[in-house]
């Protein structure tokens, strides 16, 4: 089961330009990694003060994955 639509919804609800968001999903074994790329103006909103927003997103995605006996990671890709 892919959690990509769920991650897209979570990230898209936080940022101002969800149309510019790109998410790549890498699946190896029982581990999924979501590489999230957003426009430069939205990176700060996605990370949040002290990293609280991205930490919350990571926790929720990790909990959903744990129900399926998998691990999931959310990484923010910056250039």
Biopython code that builds the backbone (N, CA, C, O; Angstrom):
import numpy as np
from Bio.PDB.StructureBuilder import StructureBuilder

atoms = [
    (1, "UNK", "N", (0.839, -1.184, 0.000)),
    (1, "UNK", "CA", (0.000, 0.000, 0.000)),
    (1, "UNK", "C", (0.883, 1.247, 0.000)),
    (1, "UNK", "O", (1.823, 1.346, 0.789)),
    (2, "UNK", "N", (0.587, 2.174, -0.863)),
    (2, "UNK", "CA", (1.364, 3.407, -0.954)),
    (2, "UNK", "C", (0.707, 4.501, -0.115)),
    (2, "UNK", "O", (-0.516, 4.641, -0.102)),
    (3, "UNK", "N", (1.517, 5.252, 0.564)),
    (3, "UNK", "CA", (1.036, 6.371, 1.383)),
    (3, "UNK", "C", (1.227, 7.704, 0.673)),
    (3, "UNK", "O", (1.011, 8.764, 1.261)),
    (4, "UNK", "N", (1.626, 7.648, -0.576)),
    (4, "UNK", "CA", (1.922, 8.871, -1.319)),
    (4, "UNK", "C", (0.773, 9.885, -1.321)),
    (4, "UNK", "O", (1.023, 11.060, -1.048)),
    (5, "UNK", "N", (-0.483, 9.490, -1.617)),
    (5, "UNK", "CA", (-1.575, 10.478, -1.578)),
    (5, "UNK", "C", (-1.747, 11.110, -0.196)),
    (5, "UNK", "O", (-2.084, 12.288, -0.076)),
    (6, "UNK", "N", (-1.511, 10.311, 0.837)),
    (6, "UNK", "CA", (-1.610, 10.832, 2.203)),
    (6, "UNK", "C", (-0.529, 11.874, 2.466)),
    (6, "UNK", "O", (-0.807, 12.931, 3.033)),
    (7, "UNK", "N", (0.707, 11.578, 2.054)),
    (7, "UNK", "CA", (1.813, 12.525, 2.228)),
    (7, "UNK", "C", (1.558, 13.781, 1.410)),
    (7, "UNK", "O", (1.808, 14.890, 1.883)),
    (8, "UNK", "N", (1.062, 13.621, 0.186)),
    (8, "UNK", "CA", (0.729, 14.790, -0.647)),
    (8, "UNK", "C", (-0.307, 15.674, 0.027)),
    (8, "UNK", "O", (-0.194, 16.899, -0.010)),
    (9, "UNK", "N", (-1.299, 15.075, 0.633)),
    (9, "UNK", "CA", (-2.343, 15.845, 1.315)),
    (9, "UNK", "C", (-1.770, 16.591, 2.520)),
    (9, "UNK", "O", (-2.056, 17.773, 2.711)),
    (10, "UNK", "N", (-0.972, 15.913, 3.326)),
    (10, "UNK", "CA", (-0.385, 16.554, 4.507)),
    (10, "UNK", "C", (0.507, 17.728, 4.124)),
    (10, "UNK", "O", (0.365, 18.827, 4.659)),
    (11, "UNK", "N", (1.418, 17.487, 3.202)),
    (11, "UNK", "CA", (2.360, 18.541, 2.797)),
    (11, "UNK", "C", (1.622, 19.658, 2.065)),
    (11, "UNK", "O", (1.884, 20.836, 2.306)),
    (12, "UNK", "N", (0.709, 19.298, 1.180)),
    (12, "UNK", "CA", (-0.034, 20.294, 0.407)),
    (12, "UNK", "C", (-0.887, 21.202, 1.259)),
    (12, "UNK", "O", (-1.131, 22.348, 0.882)),
    (13, "UNK", "N", (-1.351, 20.716, 2.404)),
    (13, "UNK", "CA", (-2.177, 21.551, 3.277)),
    (13, "UNK", "C", (-1.359, 22.564, 4.067)),
    (13, "UNK", "O", (-1.913, 23.516, 4.617)),
    (14, "UNK", "N", (-0.048, 22.367, 4.128)),
    (14, "UNK", "CA", (0.818, 23.269, 4.892)),
    (14, "UNK", "C", (1.402, 24.379, 4.027)),
    (14, "UNK", "O", (1.556, 25.509, 4.490)),
    (15, "UNK", "N", (1.723, 24.069, 2.785)),
    (15, "UNK", "CA", (2.420, 25.027, 1.926)),
    (15, "UNK", "C", (1.430, 25.868, 1.115)),
    (15, "UNK", "O", (0.249, 25.539, 1.005)),
    (16, "UNK", "N", (1.943, 26.953, 0.557)),
    (16, "UNK", "CA", (1.095, 27.853, -0.228)),
    (16, "UNK", "C", (1.021, 27.478, -1.705)),
    (16, "UNK", "O", (0.040, 27.812, -2.370)),
    (17, "UNK", "N", (2.025, 26.799, -2.230)),
    (17, "UNK", "CA", (2.062, 26.436, -3.650)),
    (17, "UNK", "C", (2.119, 24.918, -3.827)),
    (17, "UNK", "O", (3.150, 24.391, -4.244)),
    (18, "UNK", "N", (1.026, 24.204, -3.519)),
    (18, "UNK", "CA", (1.053, 22.749, -3.670)),
    (18, "UNK", "C", (1.185, 22.291, -5.127)),
    (18, "UNK", "O", (1.548, 21.145, -5.391)),
    (19, "UNK", "N", (0.889, 23.190, -6.067)),
    (19, "UNK", "CA", (1.028, 22.832, -7.485)),
    (19, "UNK", "C", (2.490, 22.659, -7.892)),
    (19, "UNK", "O", (2.774, 22.022, -8.907)),
    (20, "UNK", "N", (3.421, 23.216, -7.115)),
    (20, "UNK", "CA", (4.851, 23.094, -7.419)),
    (20, "UNK", "C", (5.533, 21.980, -6.615)),
    (20, "UNK", "O", (6.746, 21.794, -6.710)),
    (21, "UNK", "N", (4.763, 21.258, -5.844)),
    (21, "UNK", "CA", (5.301, 20.206, -4.993)),
    (21, "UNK", "C", (5.614, 18.962, -5.818)),
    (21, "UNK", "O", (4.850, 18.582, -6.706)),
    (22, "UNK", "N", (6.745, 18.335, -5.513)),
    (22, "UNK", "CA", (7.125, 17.075, -6.141)),
    (22, "UNK", "C", (7.475, 16.080, -5.046)),
    (22, "UNK", "O", (8.240, 16.392, -4.133)),
    (23, "UNK", "N", (6.911, 14.884, -5.143)),
    (23, "UNK", "CA", (7.199, 13.852, -4.155)),
    (23, "UNK", "C", (7.638, 12.587, -4.893)),
    (23, "UNK", "O", (6.938, 12.081, -5.770)),
    (24, "UNK", "N", (8.807, 12.096, -4.514)),
    (24, "UNK", "CA", (9.317, 10.840, -5.055)),
    (24, "UNK", "C", (9.279, 9.797, -3.953)),
    (24, "UNK", "O", (9.720, 10.050, -2.832)),
    (25, "UNK", "N", (8.755, 8.635, -4.272)),
    (25, "UNK", "CA", (8.655, 7.556, -3.292)),
    (25, "UNK", "C", (9.665, 6.471, -3.639)),
    (25, "UNK", "O", (9.707, 5.987, -4.770)),
    (26, "UNK", "N", (10.474, 6.096, -2.660)),
    (26, "UNK", "CA", (11.457, 5.030, -2.830)),
    (26, "UNK", "C", (11.071, 3.902, -1.879)),
    (26, "UNK", "O", (10.942, 4.119, -0.674)),
    (27, "UNK", "N", (10.888, 2.712, -2.414)),
    (27, "UNK", "CA", (10.447, 1.574, -1.606)),
    (27, "UNK", "C", (11.483, 0.472, -1.674)),
    (27, "UNK", "O", (11.770, -0.055, -2.749)),
    (28, "UNK", "N", (12.047, 0.123, -0.525)),
    (28, "UNK", "CA", (13.038, -0.950, -0.445)),
    (28, "UNK", "C", (12.719, -1.827, 0.760)),
    (28, "UNK", "O", (12.728, -1.356, 1.897)),
    (29, "UNK", "N", (12.444, -3.072, 0.514)),
    (29, "UNK", "CA", (12.112, -3.983, 1.605)),
    (29, "UNK", "C", (10.815, -3.558, 2.271)),
    (29, "UNK", "O", (9.758, -3.525, 1.642)),
    (30, "UNK", "N", (10.912, -3.236, 3.547)),
    (30, "UNK", "CA", (9.754, -2.765, 4.303)),
    (30, "UNK", "C", (9.915, -1.303, 4.681)),
    (30, "UNK", "O", (9.374, -0.856, 5.693)),
    (31, "UNK", "N", (10.658, -0.556, 3.871)),
    (31, "UNK", "CA", (10.923, 0.847, 4.177)),
    (31, "UNK", "C", (10.561, 1.727, 2.986)),
    (31, "UNK", "O", (10.977, 1.465, 1.857)),
    (32, "UNK", "N", (9.792, 2.760, 3.250)),
    (32, "UNK", "CA", (9.426, 3.741, 2.230)),
    (32, "UNK", "C", (10.057, 5.080, 2.606)),
    (32, "UNK", "O", (10.011, 5.499, 3.763)),
    (33, "UNK", "N", (10.641, 5.738, 1.617)),
    (33, "UNK", "CA", (11.208, 7.059, 1.816)),
    (33, "UNK", "C", (10.533, 8.009, 0.841)),
    (33, "UNK", "O", (10.501, 7.758, -0.363)),
    (34, "UNK", "N", (9.995, 9.101, 1.371)),
    (34, "UNK", "CA", (9.347, 10.115, 0.546)),
    (34, "UNK", "C", (10.266, 11.325, 0.498)),
    (34, "UNK", "O", (10.508, 11.970, 1.518)),
    (35, "UNK", "N", (10.775, 11.632, -0.688)),
    (35, "UNK", "CA", (11.605, 12.812, -0.904)),
    (35, "UNK", "C", (10.698, 13.923, -1.397)),
    (35, "UNK", "O", (10.173, 13.866, -2.509)),
    (36, "UNK", "N", (10.518, 14.935, -0.561)),
    (36, "UNK", "CA", (9.583, 16.021, -0.843)),
    (36, "UNK", "C", (10.360, 17.248, -1.297)),
    (36, "UNK", "O", (11.282, 17.705, -0.621)),
    (37, "UNK", "N", (9.974, 17.771, -2.448)),
    (37, "UNK", "CA", (10.599, 18.981, -2.982)),
    (37, "UNK", "C", (9.504, 20.024, -3.166)),
    (37, "UNK", "O", (8.516, 19.777, -3.856)),
    (38, "UNK", "N", (9.681, 21.189, -2.548)),
    (38, "UNK", "CA", (8.730, 22.295, -2.665)),
    (38, "UNK", "C", (9.492, 23.536, -3.101)),
    (38, "UNK", "O", (10.723, 23.550, -3.085)),
    (39, "UNK", "N", (8.760, 24.583, -3.492)),
    (39, "UNK", "CA", (9.445, 25.804, -3.915)),
    (39, "UNK", "C", (10.157, 26.434, -2.708)),
    (39, "UNK", "O", (9.798, 26.176, -1.559)),
    (40, "UNK", "N", (11.149, 27.245, -2.984)),
    (40, "UNK", "CA", (12.003, 27.813, -1.944)),
    (40, "UNK", "C", (11.219, 28.620, -0.907)),
    (40, "UNK", "O", (11.590, 28.646, 0.267)),
    (41, "UNK", "N", (10.151, 29.271, -1.330)),
    (41, "UNK", "CA", (9.360, 30.076, -0.395)),
    (41, "UNK", "C", (8.598, 29.214, 0.612)),
    (41, "UNK", "O", (8.262, 29.684, 1.699)),
    (42, "UNK", "N", (8.324, 27.966, 0.263)),
    (42, "UNK", "CA", (7.531, 27.088, 1.125)),
    (42, "UNK", "C", (8.361, 26.195, 2.040)),
    (42, "UNK", "O", (7.804, 25.529, 2.912)),
    (43, "UNK", "N", (9.666, 26.166, 1.861)),
    (43, "UNK", "CA", (10.506, 25.287, 2.673)),
    (43, "UNK", "C", (10.381, 25.643, 4.155)),
    (43, "UNK", "O", (10.246, 24.757, 4.998)),
    (44, "UNK", "N", (10.424, 26.927, 4.466)),
    (44, "UNK", "CA", (10.309, 27.358, 5.864)),
    (44, "UNK", "C", (8.972, 26.992, 6.477)),
    (44, "UNK", "O", (8.906, 26.609, 7.645)),
    (45, "UNK", "N", (7.910, 27.107, 5.703)),
    (45, "UNK", "CA", (6.572, 26.733, 6.195)),
    (45, "UNK", "C", (6.495, 25.240, 6.458)),
    (45, "UNK", "O", (5.879, 24.806, 7.431)),
    (46, "UNK", "N", (7.118, 24.456, 5.594)),
    (46, "UNK", "CA", (7.086, 23.010, 5.739)),
    (46, "UNK", "C", (7.914, 22.556, 6.943)),
    (46, "UNK", "O", (7.518, 21.634, 7.656)),
    (47, "UNK", "N", (9.037, 23.185, 7.168)),
    (47, "UNK", "CA", (9.870, 22.814, 8.310)),
    (47, "UNK", "C", (9.232, 23.299, 9.612)),
    (47, "UNK", "O", (9.180, 22.562, 10.597)),
    (48, "UNK", "N", (8.753, 24.526, 9.611)),
    (48, "UNK", "CA", (8.114, 25.069, 10.805)),
    (48, "UNK", "C", (9.129, 25.555, 11.823)),
    (48, "UNK", "O", (10.331, 25.329, 11.684)),
    (49, "UNK", "N", (8.629, 26.217, 12.834)),
    (49, "UNK", "CA", (9.486, 26.774, 13.885)),
    (49, "UNK", "C", (10.110, 25.630, 14.685)),
    (49, "UNK", "O", (9.415, 24.839, 15.321)),
    (50, "UNK", "N", (11.418, 25.570, 14.633)),
    (50, "UNK", "CA", (12.134, 24.519, 15.346)),
    (50, "UNK", "C", (11.935, 23.133, 14.759)),
    (50, "UNK", "O", (12.247, 22.136, 15.410)),
    (51, "UNK", "N", (11.419, 23.055, 13.534)),
    (51, "UNK", "CA", (11.210, 21.773, 12.882)),
    (51, "UNK", "C", (9.960, 21.044, 13.341)),
    (51, "UNK", "O", (9.816, 19.844, 13.107)),
    (52, "UNK", "N", (9.059, 21.759, 13.991)),
    (52, "UNK", "CA", (7.869, 21.120, 14.560)),
    (52, "UNK", "C", (6.899, 20.597, 13.508)),
    (52, "UNK", "O", (6.319, 19.526, 13.687)),
    (53, "UNK", "N", (6.713, 21.332, 12.420)),
    (53, "UNK", "CA", (5.741, 20.913, 11.406)),
    (53, "UNK", "C", (6.219, 19.646, 10.709)),
    (53, "UNK", "O", (5.464, 18.679, 10.602)),
    (54, "UNK", "N", (7.444, 19.638, 10.240)),
    (54, "UNK", "CA", (7.955, 18.454, 9.543)),
    (54, "UNK", "C", (8.057, 17.271, 10.504)),
    (54, "UNK", "O", (7.869, 16.126, 10.093)),
    (55, "UNK", "N", (8.347, 17.528, 11.749)),
    (55, "UNK", "CA", (8.398, 16.463, 12.740)),
    (55, "UNK", "C", (7.022, 15.831, 12.936)),
    (55, "UNK", "O", (6.908, 14.612, 13.061)),
    (56, "UNK", "N", (5.993, 16.650, 12.964)),
    (56, "UNK", "CA", (4.630, 16.142, 13.108)),
    (56, "UNK", "C", (4.226, 15.319, 11.884)),
    (56, "UNK", "O", (3.610, 14.261, 12.020)),
    (57, "UNK", "N", (4.570, 15.802, 10.696)),
    (57, "UNK", "CA", (4.263, 15.059, 9.467)),
    (57, "UNK", "C", (4.977, 13.715, 9.479)),
    (57, "UNK", "O", (4.388, 12.692, 9.132)),
    (58, "UNK", "N", (6.241, 13.717, 9.877)),
    (58, "UNK", "CA", (7.000, 12.470, 9.933)),
    (58, "UNK", "C", (6.385, 11.490, 10.921)),
    (58, "UNK", "O", (6.315, 10.292, 10.647)),
    (59, "UNK", "N", (5.943, 11.989, 12.060)),
    (59, "UNK", "CA", (5.341, 11.118, 13.075)),
    (59, "UNK", "C", (4.060, 10.468, 12.578)),
    (59, "UNK", "O", (3.850, 9.270, 12.769)),
    (60, "UNK", "N", (3.200, 11.262, 11.938)),
    (60, "UNK", "CA", (1.934, 10.731, 11.451)),
    (60, "UNK", "C", (2.166, 9.695, 10.350)),
    (60, "UNK", "O", (1.545, 8.632, 10.359)),
    (61, "UNK", "N", (3.045, 9.997, 9.415)),
    (61, "UNK", "CA", (3.338, 9.057, 8.321)),
    (61, "UNK", "C", (3.974, 7.780, 8.877)),
    (61, "UNK", "O", (3.676, 6.683, 8.404)),
    (62, "UNK", "N", (4.825, 7.915, 9.853)),
    (62, "UNK", "CA", (5.457, 6.761, 10.469)),
    (62, "UNK", "C", (4.428, 5.875, 11.183)),
    (62, "UNK", "O", (4.524, 4.649, 11.131)),
    (63, "UNK", "N", (3.460, 6.485, 11.840)),
    (63, "UNK", "CA", (2.397, 5.725, 12.516)),
    (63, "UNK", "C", (1.524, 4.971, 11.522)),
    (63, "UNK", "O", (1.149, 3.826, 11.772)),
    (64, "UNK", "N", (1.203, 5.594, 10.412)),
    (64, "UNK", "CA", (0.411, 4.923, 9.375)),
    (64, "UNK", "C", (1.180, 3.731, 8.819)),
    (64, "UNK", "O", (0.603, 2.669, 8.587)),
    (65, "UNK", "N", (2.473, 3.904, 8.608)),
    (65, "UNK", "CA", (3.301, 2.821, 8.080)),
    (65, "UNK", "C", (3.425, 1.686, 9.092)),
    (65, "UNK", "O", (3.469, 0.517, 8.707)),
    (66, "UNK", "N", (3.482, 2.016, 10.368)),
    (66, "UNK", "CA", (3.632, 0.993, 11.402)),
    (66, "UNK", "C", (2.428, 0.052, 11.436)),
    (66, "UNK", "O", (2.565, -1.119, 11.790)),
    (67, "UNK", "N", (1.261, 0.555, 11.072)),
    (67, "UNK", "CA", (0.075, -0.308, 11.028)),
    (67, "UNK", "C", (0.236, -1.410, 9.979)),
    (67, "UNK", "O", (-0.346, -2.487, 10.111)),
    (68, "UNK", "N", (1.018, -1.142, 8.953)),
    (68, "UNK", "CA", (1.280, -2.113, 7.880)),
    (68, "UNK", "C", (2.607, -2.842, 8.091)),
    (68, "UNK", "O", (3.097, -3.528, 7.194)),
    (69, "UNK", "N", (3.186, -2.686, 9.292)),
    (69, "UNK", "CA", (4.478, -3.286, 9.636)),
    (69, "UNK", "C", (5.594, -2.837, 8.696)),
    (69, "UNK", "O", (6.436, -3.629, 8.275)),
    (70, "UNK", "N", (5.574, -1.555, 8.382)),
    (70, "UNK", "CA", (6.605, -0.948, 7.544)),
    (70, "UNK", "C", (7.189, 0.255, 8.273)),
    (70, "UNK", "O", (6.695, 0.674, 9.320)),
    (71, "UNK", "N", (8.242, 0.793, 7.698)),
    (71, "UNK", "CA", (8.819, 2.042, 8.174)),
    (71, "UNK", "C", (8.683, 3.062, 7.062)),
    (71, "UNK", "O", (8.761, 2.719, 5.883)),
    (72, "UNK", "N", (8.479, 4.312, 7.435)),
    (72, "UNK", "CA", (8.357, 5.378, 6.429)),
    (72, "UNK", "C", (9.116, 6.599, 6.909)),
    (72, "UNK", "O", (9.067, 6.957, 8.085)),
    (73, "UNK", "N", (9.817, 7.229, 5.986)),
    (73, "UNK", "CA", (10.590, 8.425, 6.283)),
    (73, "UNK", "C", (10.194, 9.534, 5.306)),
    (73, "UNK", "O", (9.923, 9.276, 4.133)),
    (74, "UNK", "N", (10.166, 10.754, 5.800)),
    (74, "UNK", "CA", (9.877, 11.910, 4.965)),
    (74, "UNK", "C", (11.109, 12.810, 4.999)),
    (74, "UNK", "O", (11.527, 13.270, 6.061)),
    (75, "UNK", "N", (11.678, 13.051, 3.829)),
    (75, "UNK", "CA", (12.860, 13.898, 3.718)),
    (75, "UNK", "C", (12.534, 15.102, 2.845)),
    (75, "UNK", "O", (11.847, 14.982, 1.830)),
    (76, "UNK", "N", (13.033, 16.255, 3.251)),
    (76, "UNK", "CA", (12.831, 17.473, 2.473)),
    (76, "UNK", "C", (14.075, 17.686, 1.623)),
    (76, "UNK", "O", (15.192, 17.759, 2.136)),
    (77, "UNK", "N", (13.865, 17.783, 0.318)),
    (77, "UNK", "CA", (14.961, 17.967, -0.617)),
    (77, "UNK", "C", (15.080, 19.458, -0.922)),
    (77, "UNK", "O", (14.124, 20.085, -1.378)),
    (78, "UNK", "N", (16.250, 20.014, -0.669)),
    (78, "UNK", "CA", (16.499, 21.427, -0.986)),
    (78, "UNK", "C", (17.659, 21.502, -1.971)),
    (78, "UNK", "O", (18.530, 20.634, -2.006)),
    (79, "UNK", "N", (17.643, 22.548, -2.754)),
    (79, "UNK", "CA", (18.721, 22.727, -3.748)),
    (79, "UNK", "C", (19.458, 23.992, -3.481)),
    (79, "UNK", "O", (20.398, 24.324, -4.202)),
]
sb = StructureBuilder()
sb.init_structure("model")
sb.init_model(0)
sb.init_chain("A")
sb.init_seg("    ")
for serial, (resi, resn, name, xyz) in enumerate(atoms, 1):
    if name == "N":
        sb.init_residue(resn, " ", resi, " ")
    sb.init_atom(name, np.array(xyz, "f"), 0.0, 1.0, " ", f" {name:<3s}", serial, name[0])
structure = sb.get_structure()
